[in-house]
Amino acid sequence: MSWITVVWSMITAACLSFAAVHLLVWLHSRDATANLLFAISAGAAGVLTMLELVAFRAVTPAAYGEALRWMHVSVAVVVIALVWFVRAYLGAGRLWLAWAITGLRALVLVPNFVAYPNATFGEITAVTSSSLLGDAVSVPVGEPNPWRALIQVGMLLLLIYVVDAAIGAWRRGNRRRGLTIGSAIVAAALLSAVNSQLMVLGLLPGPLTGLVFLIIVAAMGWELSLDLIRAGELARSLAESQQRVELVTRAADSGLWEWDIERDEVWLTEGVRAWIGIDVSERVTLDRYLRQIQPDDREPTREAVFQAIEGGNEFRAEYRIATPDGRTRWISAQGMVLRGAGGKPVRLRGVAMDVTARKRAEAELELQRAGLARLQRASAVGQLSVMLAHELNQPLGAILRNAEAAELILQKEPPDLEQIRAIVADIHSDDQRAAEVINRMRALLRHRSPQLETMGLRDLITQVAALVRAELQARQATLDVSVPDDLPDIRGDRVHLQQVLLNLLLNSMEAARDLSEERRGLTVEARQRGDEQIEVAVRDRGPGFPIEGIANAFDPFVTTKIDGTGLGLAISKTIVEAHGGHIWAENNPQGGATVRFTLEAAHDRDTA
């Protein structure tokens, strides 16, 4: 076997090997456009080398011309792929020049197949023999093709394009890439032009394109191979980082997740997969993940996801999932939408935290708060007990007197039935009065969970006013209630809101205890604040809050009373904030204090 055959076969094998490797890279990652273009260029260079070997062995002008004709096709593929490789890999190069070179190389193929034997020679008159690497090779003799000028112009444009792209890459910081690729292509282009001219002059057996393009393929392959090495190192580093992140997130009872919106694929750290019982190897879609969420929380979570995608950007949700061992786990998730060109949502990425312990603590705290509030209500009713007993004595005494009168009437012959009916009606009315007093106390003292309902604020205040009526009379105080007729309803727990008003009214009565009778007037006012809130104000004319203590008035165990617990205002604050409102105190310019709190307006009156 001759040296020419060995060397050119080795060049072909190297080019095709490069092409195969980088084609596999592109098949694995379809966004690796530079690898695909390199594979095309290297593959075409391999075919070109084999065609050149065929030309070396041609014995007739026709055979040499046919080999040269197909070599021009391979050269066109190499050059076009090379142009777009430069643009994809270096991220530089003028687009109009790229299209100009592409169009010019395609145009060269017209005379190559239509008008002449090939684009290099207008006519090959003879084939002579010459020596290369100790072997005899064919050398064409003929007239140059006038269309060769297009090849030369295209080569000049390619040089300009590559130099410009290399400079652009250099300026952008890709100095090694720009220098390696740029210098290899420029050197190969100049060498190819020189060899082609020497071949036309009969000084070379061929353009030696195999050797020339091997320079480019080697440079391109070197750079892409370095990229593959760096990608491998990055993958290992990423795997190590992921392991570290996994350790950190597990220690913090949290995990990372990411939803690829276009592919509908959810990536989860191993910890999150373990929480929800999804195998590490299973592909997870959004619906698959949502199926792990308990039904009551599933739709609200889905709505939160799509609200973020449709323009909210931020995603927040808390939901329950059933673990593989049958327990319930609370998850708090929050994330951010990543958008691509034109604001199109591409990914939703965030963190999930196991907040089961927090939820349990909140539930226990709520039970303790409810118990404390119930005890405080009992304490408030205890303050009213003397007056409530007096209020009960009135209807009970009337019932007793009516019963004694009825007994005397029944002793008469015949008894006066009309009087008996009137007495029974009075007894029934007094019984209802006593029952109302008892029911009001029972409602405040009952151990119950919060029950939201829509109610009128005037009715709520009236009910509390009925509770404190006897206390007001005993203290010779008055209560003025001002509620507009068109005030929207509120939504909340009736007993808890009654407790807030009761606490505030008892505090106001206590503050006015040592005042003259004309200053013992209390006021409850309500007004609308905007479209969403109702403000309630309880005002007295007492000494007011100490200036240094007004900021801490709602802290637990803070009191100005000798026998106070310091829990009334603190519990009132907790109740108001649980209803989405705010409570604060202020001293009045004319004396006394006002405690104000807000509640959310219920626009739908029919939801109760």
Secondary structure by P-SEA (a helix, b strand, c coil): ccaaaaaaaaaaaaaaaaaaaaaaaaaacccaaaaaaaaaaaaaaaaaaaaaaaaaacccaaaaaaaaaaaaaaaaaaaaaaaaaaaaacccccaaaaaaaaaaaaaaaccccccccccccccccbbbbbbcccbbbbbbbccccccaaaaaaaaaaaaaaaaaaaaaaaaacaaaaaaaaaaaaaaaaaaaaaaaaaaaacccccccccccaaaaaaaaaaaaaaaaaaaaaaaaaaaaaaaaaaaaaaaaccbbbbbcccccbbbbcaaaaaaacccccccccaaaaaaaccccaaaaaaaaaaaaaacccccccccccccccbbbbbbbbbbbbbbcccccccccccccccaaaaaaaaaaaaaaaaaaaaaaaaaaaaaaaaaaaaaaaaaaaaaaaaaaaaaaaaaccccaaaaaaaaaaaaaaaaaaaaaaaaaaaaaaccccbbbbbbbaaaaaaaaaaaaaaaaaaacbbbbbbbbccbbbbbccaaaaaaaaaaaaaaaaaaaccccccccbbbbbbbbccccbbbbbbbbcccccccccccccccccccccccccccaaaaaaaaaaaaccccbbbbbccbbbbbbbbbbbbcccccc
